């Protein structure tokens, strides 16, 4: 570095240190984000719960019930001991057919038939 001024050398060294710190922070730090490996689905016509392993298979919603031709599976979640269809999917439930026995279309609350989801 012949002809370089001392302040220029300091700037280059600081730049390398900041760059190295940036690489370390982006690659070496666990940010706590967890990606789900499964999702819970409900048959909106019967109230049956299912668990889909999404680490091996994608879900196109509404999903077809295995062994049938019916697209009746929608994502759901549990809150305070009750099950609900996720709000953005309620319009799909209205288009599926007779769901009056298993789902309240106003609140999204589901009357489930099995508290432990079946694997699909």
N, C-alpha and C positions, 0 to 999 in steps of 0.2 A: 504494500500500500504506500508506495513511494509517492510523495507529494500530497498525501491526504493530511488534512488538518486534524488536530486532536478532537474537535467537536464533531467532525464528520465520522470519525471512528466510533465515538460514543453513540451517535445516532444509529449507526449500523448495528452495534452490539445491542442496544435497546430494542431495535426492531426485531432482531433474531430472538431475543428473550420473550418479547410480547407474542411473537408468532408461535414459539415453542409452547408458551403457556396456553395459548388458544387451542392448539392441537391437543394438549394434555387435557384441558377442560372438556373438550367436545368428545374425546374418545375414552377417557379414563374415568369419567364420572357417571354414576348411576343416577338418573333423574327421577326414578320412582314410577315411571309410566309402565303400567301393566296392560298387555294386550290380551283380551279374552280369547280363550281357546274353545269356548262353547257358547251356545245361546239357547234360551228356553223359548219354545214355541207352543202355541195352543191351537187345537182344532176348534175353531170358533163355532162350529155346529154342534159339537158334542161336549166340549169342555175338557177333553183329554190333553194332558201336558206331555211334551216331548222335549228331549235334549239333543241338540245337533252339535257334533264336533266340527267346528269351523276351521280347525287347524288342518284338516284333510279335505274339506269339501266346502264349497261356497253355497250361499243360500240366495236364491232368487225369490223375492217375496211378492205376493203370497206364494208359499211353497206348496207343492203337491204332496198330499198325504201318501206315504209309501204303500204300495199295493192297490192304490185306487187311482182314479182320474180326477179327484177333487182337489182344487187349489183352495185349501181351507186353513193352512197353517200360517199364523202371524206371530211376531215377537211379543212376549209378555214379560212382566216382572212382578215380584211380590213386594208389598209394602204393608206393614202393620198386620200381617197375617192374611191379607187379602191379595188376590191376583188381579192384574189389570193388563189389557192390551195397550201397547204404547199408543199415545194420542195420535201421532201422525198416521197410524195404520187403521184408525177407526173407519175411515171412508171405504177402505178395502173390505172391511167386515160387512158393511152395508150392501156391497155388491156381490157377496158370496152366496147369499141365499138365506134360508131360515136360520137365524142365529138367536132367536128370541129366548130359547131355553137356556142358553149358556152365557150370554153376554148382555149387559146393559149398555146400549149404544150411546146413552147420554153421558155416563161416567166412565165407561170402558171396563167396569168391573166384571170379572168372569166367575161363573159358578163352576169350579173345577171338579172333575170326577176322580182324579188321582192326585194326591198331594206330592207324590214323588214322580218326577218326569221319567218317561220311558226313553231309552236311547234309540236313536234312529241313525 
